[in-house]
Amino acid sequence: MNIKSTCLAILALSASLAQAQWYGEIGVTPLSVKATAQGNTLKSHPTMADVVVGYEWHPNMAIEGILATNIESDTINLNGSEVPDTNLKVKSAYGFFFKPKVMLTPEWELFGRLGVIKNRTTGQVGSLSVTDTDHDFTYGIGVNYFFNKTTYGSLGYTSFYDKQNNTTRGATLALGMKF
């Protein structure tokens, strides 16, 4: 590689890094949890709060980390009937996403999320408690609305878990800020 090519490569890299930016989001996600086993269907709708920290290394691509915890547990329904003295909650969830994105207008941004997440869920029936830890491929889609150059609102829908007739999905409403 000659000196001219090396200099051009350094300029291109420094220009892309100059546009790179950190951002953070705080959100609330009401979940829909569904599990089917031996002909029975369990459903619950706990709510989690999440914090996302992202690094935008290209105008159309970012990498994010998520950390979430329970803010409201929910009763467990069995085959459509509420089971008394039960609840389900997400004790913790964490993972990483690649976030492809595109600006549709100066205010609206469309994004996708592809990654992995690890969920720790606790179900309780009376005084008995069972905690389960699972991980899965995660995907989602959403939109951001920029109030100004640094502050935005976000609405996204994500599939957090989908294995063996068990699903966890939810819509997140978040407030974000670029740093």
Secondary structure by P-SEA (a helix, b strand, c coil): ccaaaaaaaaaaaaaaaaaccccccccccbbbbbbbcccbbbbbbbbbbbbbbbbccccccccbbbbbbbcbbbbbbccccccccccccccccccccbbbbbbccccbbbbbbbbbbbbbbbbbcccbbbbbbbbbbbbbcbbbbbcccccccccccccccccccbbbbbccccccccc
